[in-house]
Every structure is written in structure tokens, then in C-alpha cells.
Amino acid sequence: MSTDALKQSTTPNYGSASDERQAIMERSQGPKKRPIDELEEHGPRKVHDPVTGGSVRIADAVGVQHEEAVGNILYRPFPPSAELELQPILSAIDKLIMSVPVVTVGLIVFSGFRLWNVAGLTACTVAAVWSLGSIRTRISRECDRARVAIFADRAASIQPPTPESTVWLNAFLTSFWPLIDPALFISTIDMVEDIMQQSVPKFIDAVRISDFGLGTNALQIISMRALPNEGAELDRSDGADYVNLEVAFNYLAKPGKSQRSKANNIHMLLEMFAGVSDWLRVPIRIWAQVEKISGAARIRLKMTQNFPYVSEVTYTLLGIPELDISVFPLSKKMPDVLDLPMLRGFVRSSVAAGCQAFVAPSSGTVDLASIMSPTRIGDTHALGIFMITVHEARDLHGKDIRGKSDPYIVLAYAKFGKPAYSTRVIEKELNPSFEETAFMLLTQNEVDAEEELSAMLWDSDKTSDDLLGRAKIPVVELMKTPNVMHRREDKLKGFEDSEQKQGTIIWSIGYFEKLPLNKKLEHPPPDSQPKVENGKPVDGQQPQPQPQIQDNQPADVLRTPPDREFPSGVLHITLHQVFGLERQAPRGNMGGIDGQESRTGQDKGKPEEEGDDLPSAYCELIVNDDLVYKTRVKQFTSMPFFEAGTEVFVRDWTKAKIRVVVRDAVLRERDPILGIVTLDLAQVLAQSSEKTGLYPLQDGIGFGRASVSILFKSVKLELGQTLRGWDTATVEISPEPITLNLTTTDKNKFKRLVISTLDAKEKFDKLVADNTWQAAQMVRLPVYTRFATALEIKLYEGGGLDFMDKKPEAVALLWLKDIEDDNLRELELPVYGGHEDRINILKENVVTDSYRERHQGDFTQIGTIKIKVRVDPGLDLGHSGFARSDARRSAFESYHRAEGLEELTAAGAESGDKEAMEEAHKRQRENRQQGMHQFKPVRTMDWMAHSLKSKLKGDSSPTRREPNVHDEGET
């Protein structure tokens, strides 16, 4: 059942620039409240009805006074309160509860305030009040159960008390209820579990719902009535009819004290893990049983001509239902905590918070057609993409004491506010030349919210960044002229449009639509042709003529591969579930189990859902060696259900690679990799644009199979070959001579040459000839942000050490965005000389005609240099020392596990390097938690050393752009 289609969207409305600035700061700080703290129960109120299109009066169950109405009994509140009939008994119990403390105080006074008497009487008073309160609750609850049982017996015997009622429907529901698969509610239970995990008390480390069941006691329908369509007319362009209904429902648990009788009711098995300073976890197993649910809902049925004749069901709750939940400890050593306010209230609040997501005006949608058919995505959420090229900025305001700034640009949607792309920082420059290209997805949410595309210029500072200005463009305006790039010059403004800022931004923007599938590439249905053996039809079948496909019918996504003429587009990845997930035992077993000897390689049987070593799994999605998405942790389960994913822009799907990394969240050690799924997109989508598969986990310390769906939709964008590569790559410098040709007499000889990227560098100290250098072997320089990085060639007239001669006398720049992947090219680059300060700044700017005009006299071309360069896409072993952020380290670790160790072993075997082979073998044993790493103290020490090393090294440099990693909270 789909619970992800919540039709609830809010558009922020900022009253002033200070409000918007405050909102941006609050978003950067993250959520301040737990989900159950945000739960509010209100009285009667009128809201928008997502079913009929009109308005409806709703009220939450708690604290609501029902109005009595004369007439049809269906308009009376149901179920009627049992407390009215039991009022004399309940009043007597209430008086008794109030009298107990009074009597206790009197006894304490007459006893002379002796310590033992006071302590004993106080304990007896608390026990008496608790017992009387439990008796009062049980009396009311058992009367409700007895009354509902009478009606249930009538329904079972098909003896309705009145000719027109819903008893006949309840009779059908009673028989149908045990047949419902609880797996349909996995996503709903998963949402409640996430709410619990985010709202647990501080002494609880983790909580999970290990089991959920509907039992045999069915939900009861109290009343139903048809509703007309109100407000705006529904879209009937598809020819569908709609039926609107309002349903009142009620559920009461059957009595029983045994575990078997409790299983007849709706129940959940909770496992809470109490922690002590992250050093101890004590599991507490709790049985949570739904005692009562009472509420009303509205549903809209979308009717179709195809089975099951109802394609879609939209539902909304008319207020938070009245909930009553009991909790029982499964351990006999623990006391009965039925009425313990903390635990019982926590479970009830979590379920209520989950229900609040579907209270009007919000709604949920169940796609019955998708439930009845195999899992498929169908289409992407993105309508298209924006291609933004930031060229330069001019005449910016100087923020530091020298009248300079360190500008960078952040691209985002103005109202949402979260940065989607950030350029590099160009230091000490008021006229920066960026020439960076970014891509942003556009969904219907941005269109409905009337979003604006925003470019904000900031001055980088060690304490806090200052806003230099920003420019905004409505997305609707850009969508009016699709598939065309528009060059713009916009004056900078402040947070308020009336606030003018100094400077101008020059950028190009274009909106590019998704392309429909190419029908010429569609494969025929698999059953359209008869079976053929030896060129003859089997069983006398004759080849049937292929039916003509009508032009107005779109191509089937499951039979049409993406068009290679348009390789750029939107990639949708959904991780459904991991089946049979378990960790392999790091140590061999000694002795026997149940009389059988346990040996390495022995079949362990099916994975269990109970045990002390269940993994707490989460997944990372890596596209082209960049981490793009991370799921929540699913605590202690061998069958984690995620149903989570993301959409990203892919420059060339024919060369793209996806890794699904499953990790185990553990304490005081690095999260180990349970397994990796590596997918080559060209192979996966060879026959269709969408593929769902069950893939085994490999290269980890665990076992399992991951269910993953992939969908790709092309956009009408023809990128050049130089822009289709990977952002993470390695630059290869050929071992052929690097020759410098000077065209000026001012400088005639250079002694030293240094080639570097933002991440690594290589020195050439020995001259082969005048102004000629050559490496002994191929030089490989890793780079992470390839499309925002230049290969910098620095020339020095004198020799010496680096710390004595930091600033070069001349420089040549090769921007890696200008060369394609896997193509060895001989290039002749211009060499610039000038003032040493300007030469040092020049390496961060792209030299264009406009940049030369604004910096005349700062630098001049003094010659050219010839060099052979190739870009190798993807991670390499050389990236190890430059992966400083957590996202970079996670991506490199997954690469190293899947490919790096094999490359290291092969290189050592080819060169005969025993040390390299031993190092590879050592790393393999460490990764698989073998040898000394099978012991947790060793892994803990390794984690502490790694954390300390990362803090000392720092996460990143101020000019480096780190990957933008999304999570489940955003999707």
C-alpha cells in the first residue's frame, strides 16, 4: 500500500527580508522538535476537503464534545459512551480514589510523622490509587467490548437488527479481514517506526517494530453516506468516474490475557534498546495492542473499465481518530506496565503523529492498479531540468580591509532555500570569471509553489559569510521558452527587491523538457510471435502480422530503451527492500550447536528476525562515484524495508555507473559495508527504460538481496562531449617531453615546473633540455570537482625548495571542463606572465575576452607550452589521501571494496611487488573483519584513530565544493 503520496504542500510566505533571512538560518539548523512534540489535537474546525473539493468540518477525537442530534441514528455519535450507563459505579470509584490520599494524610498525622510509617503509608497510597485507576479503566473497556461483541455475533450469524445498515458489510469484512496481507501496511508501519526513532527518550538508543499483525478481529464500519463533488470540477479528461463516500469506523479489541488471544487483535511487537552512555544496550520487548480506534474518513474512488474497476483511492481523515493502546512486557521478569503513562503515551503519540499526516486537508492515495500489477515507477517526478552556466560577476563590493572579496555563487530555489549547487571560491577578486555549469531538477512542487530560481553571491569568510547580492527569475517565466539557453545580465539585489546591491551577474539559463520515448526503439511484446524451432513454427503456429501501433499511444517504458541520441536526462533510483540481510560470523565457531558441529562454510539456514546480532542497515546511493543519497537506519532487522530513493541528472546514461551500498550502523566503530550492488546503466537499460531487479550483495561482510528499480528519461538537451564526463576523475600526464616555447625576450629560461590540480600536484625539477621537462613514467593526478577545476602548470625561474619559492613567475591553465573523457590529446596552452600576486590569482579565473579587457596590464601572454593529457573518469587509488569529507570517504571506501583491491592486487602481481600484494591482502582481511579486526576493541581503536586523523586533517578546503547528499527527510 502506498502511503508516500501525501497531497500536502505548503508555500512559505515571508513578510520581510529579515523573516526570510531568519527562515534560511532555521533551515540550516535542522528540526528543533520531535515529531510527537509537533502533534497537536484541536477542536472542531473547517478545512479544505481533498475528496470533494469543498470544505468540511473536522475535529480530533481527544477532548471533543459530540453534539446530540434528533433523527437518523447514523447522525448520532457512535459508539455511545459506556460511561453514561456506568456513571454510578465510576463515580463511586472516583470518590474512593480521592478519599485514599485524605485517609493517608490523617493516618500520618496520628502516627506522629514516624519515618517508617510515612514511607509505608505513601507506598500503599500510590499502589491503591494505581490499582483503582486500572480497575476503572478495565470496567469501561470490558463493557465496550461486550457491547461490540453482541453486534459482531449478529453480523456473524447474518441477523441484522434493521433492514438497512452496514452490518452486511461488516459480515463480509469479518470474513475478509484475516485474508489481508499485513505486508501491504509495511510502508505505514515504517513511517510510524521512523517517528518513534526520532522521538525516543534519551535513555532509549533505538526502537524498532519487529512484527505487525491485523489479527482476526475486524474493523467495524459504523455508517456510510455518499458525497457530491463540490468546489472545482474534477479533471475528467481521462474519462474516469468518481465516487465519494464518508465512512465512520470503529475498532475494539477482543478480551483475553493469553498471548494467543492477544494475537487476534491489531498488534505490534516493539523492541526498545535502553542505552547507558553508548556503552551498553539492554533490549526490552514490548507487546503493543490496539484497544480502540474510532473516527471518520472520506474516500474518493476513481472508477475504470479494467479490473479491479477501481484504479485509485484517495482518502483523508476527519480529525485524528480516538486511539487507545495497551502495552505489555513479554518478559515475565518485568512488571505489567499496562497503564504506565510514559511508555503507553509514547506509543499512542507516535501512532497519532502518523495519523496526523493524513488528516484533512492532507490526504493519501492508494494506487490499486499498481498493487495488483508488478512494481513499476512509470515516470520521473522531475518535469525537466534547468541548465545554468555562471559566466562571471562584475564590479562587486569589496568586503575586506583591502577592498577585495572572496566571492562564490550559490544556486537554489528562492522559497525552498536549500543550496542546490555552489561554485568554487575565487579569492581576492571583484570581477570573478567562473564559467561553471550546473543542472537543477524541476518538479511540479516548484511550479505549484511559484518558485523562483535564485543565484546568491556570497563573500567567503572564516567567521560568517556576507551576502554580496542575489538575482531571481520565476521558473514559470523560464518555462515559456523551453529547450533554449538565454544569456542574462542581472543587477544584484538584497533580500528585499527594493534593496539595490553593487555588482552584476552574467549567466545563461535554459529549461529543457523531458522527451517522450522513441517509439521506433520499442520492442514487440514477448508473446506477439510464435515459438520457432529450426525455422518452423511449433505446433503448427503461423507467424502473426505485427499489429500496427497507433501514433497516439505512447511507447511502453518496459519495452523501450532510452534514446542514445539524447544521452542526458533524469535518473530515478528506488530502493525497495533488502531480503535475507545478515552478517557473516567474523570468527569460527568452536564446539557444536544442538549436537551438530559448526564449521566454516556450514549452511546457517534462513535468516532470523530475532537475535542479538541483527544488522541495523542503511543504504547509500552512489552515481558515477559521487554519493548522492542516504536512507534512514532500519534498526535491527534482516528484512529492512526502505521504499526510498532519489532523482539525479545524469550527463550520459550510456557511461553511467550506480552503486547501492548497504552498511550496518554500529557504535564506536566505522560502519562496515554489508554488501554492494554495482550496476552498469548501459547494460541494465539495454532493453527498457525502466528495470526492477533483485540483486545479490557482494564485496561486504554480509549476505542478502536488494530490490532496486531504475528509470531513465531523456531531456531535449544535446551536451557537448566535453560536458558528458564524470565530475570525479584522474588526470593523466603523458611521459613525453613537455616543451615551453617563449615569445618574449623578457624571460628566456625557466628551471622548475609544477603541475597541480586542486587536490594533488607533481614536481618536475630536472630539465631534459632548455625549457623542456619529462616525467619518467605517466603521472596521475586525482581530481574531485573536475568541471570546476583547472590543471595548473606553474613555472619558476629559480630552483630551491617549495617553502622558499611559493609564487610562480608564469602559469598556464587547462580547464578540465574543456576536454572529453578517455581521449589522449596533445594541447598547446598559452603561458601568462605578470605581477606575482596577479599570476597567483589568475589560476582561479577562466581567462575570457571579457576577463582580459578588465585586467589589462595585470598579465600578458609570454609563450605557449605543449603537453599531452588524458582524463580517466572515476575514482582511483590515488584519491585515498584526498577524500576528506564523510561523503567522499564513503564513496571511496565503496569503490575500494568493489574495484580498488582487485586493481591493487593485479598491479602488484604484474610488477612482482610483494609488498603491494601483502598490503592488498591485509586490507581485504581488515575490510572483512578477519584477523585482529574480528575483535571489537581493535575496531574501536581503529575508529578512534581514524576520527582523530580526520579532525586534524580537516573536512575540506574553503575552495572545494563537496557533494550535495540528499536523504529521506527531503523526499
SULMO-V874473 format. One record per backbone hydrogen bond with DSSP energy under -0.5 kcal/mol. CO is the residue of the C=O (numbers start at 1). NH is the residue of the N-H. If there is no record, write none. Layout:
BEGIN
co	nh
CO	NH
CO	NH
END
This chain:
BEGIN
co	nh
1	3
4	6
5	7
6	8
10	12
12	14
16	20
17	21
18	22
19	23
20	24
21	25
22	26
23	27
24	28
25	29
26	30
27	30
34	37
34	38
40	42
42	60
45	58
47	56
48	50
49	53
52	230
54	49
56	47
56	58
58	45
61	64
64	66
72	75
73	76
81	84
82	86
84	87
86	90
87	91
88	92
89	93
90	94
91	95
92	96
93	97
94	98
95	99
96	100
97	101
98	102
99	103
100	104
101	105
102	106
103	107
104	108
105	109
106	110
107	111
108	113
109	112
114	118
115	119
116	120
117	121
118	122
119	123
120	124
121	125
122	126
123	127
124	128
125	129
126	130
127	131
128	132
129	133
130	134
131	135
132	136
133	137
134	138
135	139
136	140
137	141
138	142
139	143
140	144
141	145
142	146
143	147
144	148
145	149
146	150
147	151
148	152
149	153
150	154
151	155
152	156
153	157
154	159
155	158
163	165
166	170
167	171
168	172
169	173
170	174
171	175
172	176
173	177
174	178
176	179
176	180
177	180
180	182
181	184
182	185
183	186
185	189
186	190
187	191
188	192
189	193
190	194
191	195
192	196
193	197
194	198
195	199
196	199
196	200
201	204
203	205
203	275
206	273
208	210
208	271
211	269
213	267
216	218
220	222
220	250
223	248
225	246
227	244
234	236
236	239
241	303
243	301
244	227
245	299
246	225
247	297
248	222
248	223
249	295
250	220
251	293
258	262
259	263
261	264
262	265
264	216
264	217
266	290
267	213
268	270
268	288
269	210
269	211
270	286
271	208
272	274
272	284
273	205
273	206
274	282
275	277
276	279
280	276
281	283
282	274
284	272
284	286
285	330
286	270
286	288
287	289
287	328
288	268
289	291
289	326
291	253
292	324
293	251
294	322
295	249
296	318
297	247
298	316
299	245
300	302
300	314
301	243
301	303
302	311
302	312
303	241
306	309
309	304
311	368
311	369
312	302
313	366
314	300
315	364
316	298
317	319
317	360
318	59
320	61
321	323
322	294
324	291
324	292
326	289
328	287
331	334
335	337
337	340
339	341
340	344
341	345
342	346
343	347
344	348
345	349
346	350
347	351
348	352
349	353
350	354
351	355
352	356
353	357
354	357
355	358
356	359
358	317
359	362
363	7
364	315
365	367
366	313
366	368
367	371
368	372
369	373
377	379
381	444
383	514
384	442
385	512
386	388
386	440
387	510
388	390
388	438
389	391
389	508
390	435
390	436
391	434
391	435
392	506
394	504
400	403
404	399
404	400
405	429
406	460
407	426
408	458
409	423
410	456
411	420
411	421
412	454
413	417
418	413
421	411
425	427
426	407
429	407
430	396
432	393
432	434
433	846
436	390
438	388
440	386
442	383
442	384
443	446
443	447
444	448
445	449
446	451
447	450
451	475
452	414
453	473
454	412
455	471
456	410
456	458
457	468
457	469
458	408
458	460
459	466
466	459
469	457
470	493
471	455
473	453
474	478
475	479
476	480
477	480
478	481
481	484
486	509
488	507
490	505
492	501
493	470
496	494
496	499
498	500
499	494
502	397
503	492
504	394
505	490
505	507
506	391
506	392
507	488
508	389
509	486
510	387
510	512
511	483
512	385
513	716
517	519
518	521
519	522
521	561
525	528
531	538
533	536
536	533
537	540
538	541
548	550
550	553
552	554
556	559
556	560
557	689
557	690
559	523
560	689
562	564
563	566
567	653
568	715
569	650
570	572
570	713
571	648
572	711
573	646
574	576
574	709
575	643
575	644
576	642
576	643
577	579
577	707
579	705
582	703
591	598
593	596
596	593
597	599
599	602
615	617
615	637
616	665
617	634
618	663
619	631
620	622
620	661
621	628
621	629
622	624
622	659
623	626
626	623
628	966
629	621
630	968
633	635
634	617
638	581
640	578
640	642
644	575
646	573
648	571
650	569
652	655
653	656
656	681
657	624
658	679
659	622
659	661
660	662
660	677
661	620
661	663
662	674
662	675
663	618
663	665
664	666
672	664
672	674
673	701
674	702
675	662
676	678
676	698
677	660
677	679
679	658
679	681
680	683
680	684
681	685
683	686
689	712
691	710
693	695
693	708
695	706
698	676
701	584
703	582
704	697
705	579
706	695
706	708
707	576
707	577
708	693
709	574
710	691
711	572
713	570
714	515
715	717
717	719
720	723
721	724
727	729
727	786
728	874
729	783
730	732
730	872
731	733
731	781
732	734
732	870
733	779
737	739
738	773
739	866
740	742
741	864
750	771
752	796
753	764
754	794
755	762
756	792
760	757
762	755
764	753
766	774
769	772
771	740
772	768
772	769
773	738
779	733
780	782
781	731
783	729
784	786
785	788
786	789
789	816
790	792
791	793
791	814
792	756
792	794
793	812
794	754
795	809
795	810
796	751
796	752
801	804
801	805
802	805
809	834
810	795
811	832
812	793
814	791
814	816
815	818
816	819
820	823
820	871
823	825
825	827
825	869
827	829
827	867
829	865
830	813
831	862
831	863
832	811
833	860
835	839
836	840
837	841
838	842
839	843
841	844
842	845
845	847
846	848
848	852
849	853
850	854
851	855
852	855
853	856
855	858
855	859
858	835
860	833
862	743
862	744
863	831
864	741
865	829
866	739
867	827
867	869
868	734
869	825
870	732
870	872
871	822
871	873
872	730
876	879
877	880
879	882
879	883
880	883
882	884
885	889
886	890
887	891
888	892
889	893
890	894
891	895
892	896
893	897
894	898
895	899
895	900
896	901
899	903
900	904
901	905
902	906
903	907
904	908
905	909
906	910
907	911
908	912
908	913
912	914
913	917
914	918
915	919
916	920
917	921
918	922
919	923
920	924
921	925
922	926
923	927
924	928
925	930
926	929
930	933
931	934
932	935
935	938
935	939
936	940
937	941
938	942
939	943
940	944
941	945
942	946
943	947
944	948
945	949
946	950
947	951
948	952
949	953
950	954
957	960
960	962
963	965
964	966
966	630
967	970
967	971
968	971
END
